[in-house]
Amino acid sequence: LIKKTVGYVDTPQLSIPALNKRVNKTQKFNLELLKKLSTDEQNDYVLIVQDPFTSFYEAELVESFITLITQLGKKPMLLPFKPNGKPQHVKGFLHEFKL
């Protein structure tokens, strides 16, 4: 349908299971927890900024990164996904990107 209507082919497949199903509760962002920690305790955390393509289409890569952080003795914390202007920029909608 997408190929016939807009000419878009080879659409990437969404990750199954989705990233939010791969991450446990302790790995999700918790600002209140971070505020309560000392500076030394905060230094044990690695905050992971989500990229839309990786989070939605290559969730296994983010999951592997979380595993690596844990194996290195740190505590991963996945920041919430926040949409940004990159899709507008890539698609050439520069006016919308500037907003």
C-alpha positions as CSV (number, residue, x, y, z in Angstrom):
1,L,0.0,0.0,0.0
2,I,2.8,2.5,0.9
3,K,4.7,1.6,-2.3
4,K,1.6,2.3,-4.5
5,T,0.5,5.4,-2.7
6,V,3.7,7.3,-2.0
7,G,6.4,5.2,-3.7
8,Y,8.1,4.2,-0.4
9,V,9.7,0.8,-0.5
10,D,11.7,-1.3,1.9
11,T,10.0,0.1,5.0
12,P,12.0,-0.9,8.1
13,Q,10.2,-3.3,10.4
14,L,9.5,-2.1,14.0
15,S,11.3,-4.0,16.7
16,I,9.4,-6.9,18.3
17,P,9.2,-6.8,21.3
18,A,9.3,-3.0,21.6
19,L,12.0,-1.3,23.6
20,N,9.6,-0.6,26.5
21,K,9.0,-4.3,26.9
22,R,12.8,-5.0,26.9
23,V,13.6,-2.5,29.7
24,N,12.8,-3.3,33.3
25,K,11.4,-0.7,35.7
26,T,14.7,0.0,37.4
27,Q,16.3,0.9,34.0
28,K,13.6,3.6,33.2
29,F,14.3,7.2,34.0
30,N,13.5,8.2,37.6
31,L,14.3,11.9,38.3
32,E,13.2,11.6,41.9
33,L,15.6,8.7,42.6
34,L,18.5,10.6,41.0
35,K,17.8,13.7,43.1
36,K,18.0,11.7,46.3
37,L,21.4,10.2,45.4
38,S,24.8,11.6,46.5
39,T,27.1,12.8,43.7
40,D,29.2,9.6,44.1
41,E,26.0,7.5,43.7
42,Q,24.9,9.5,40.7
43,N,28.2,8.8,39.0
44,D,27.3,5.1,39.0
45,Y,24.5,5.9,36.5
46,V,24.7,6.1,32.7
47,L,21.8,8.0,31.1
48,I,20.8,6.7,27.7
49,V,19.4,9.2,25.3
50,Q,17.0,7.6,22.8
51,D,17.4,7.9,19.1
52,P,14.1,7.4,17.3
53,F,15.4,5.0,14.7
54,T,17.4,2.8,17.1
55,S,14.6,2.8,19.8
56,F,11.8,1.9,17.4
57,Y,13.6,-0.2,14.7
58,E,16.7,-1.6,16.5
59,A,15.6,-2.1,20.1
60,E,17.9,-5.1,20.4
61,L,20.8,-2.7,20.0
62,V,19.6,-0.5,22.9
63,E,19.0,-3.7,25.0
64,S,22.6,-4.8,24.3
65,F,23.9,-1.4,25.3
66,I,22.0,-1.7,28.6
67,T,23.6,-5.1,29.1
68,L,27.1,-3.7,28.4
69,I,26.6,-0.8,30.8
70,T,25.6,-3.3,33.5
71,Q,28.5,-5.6,32.8
72,L,30.8,-2.6,33.2
73,G,29.5,-2.1,36.7
74,K,27.3,0.9,36.0
75,K,23.6,1.4,36.2
76,P,21.8,2.2,33.0
77,M,18.8,4.6,33.0
78,L,16.9,5.1,29.8
79,L,15.7,8.6,29.3
80,P,12.1,9.0,27.9
81,F,11.8,9.4,24.2
82,K,11.4,13.0,23.1
83,P,10.6,13.8,19.5
84,N,13.0,16.2,17.8
85,G,13.3,18.1,14.5
86,K,15.6,15.6,12.7
87,P,12.8,14.0,10.6
88,Q,11.8,17.5,9.3
89,H,15.4,18.3,8.5
90,V,16.0,15.0,6.7
91,K,12.8,15.4,4.7
92,G,13.8,18.9,3.7
93,F,11.2,20.8,5.7
94,L,13.7,23.3,6.9
95,H,11.2,25.9,7.9
96,E,9.5,23.5,10.3
97,F,12.9,22.3,11.5
98,K,13.9,25.8,12.5
99,L,10.8,26.1,14.7
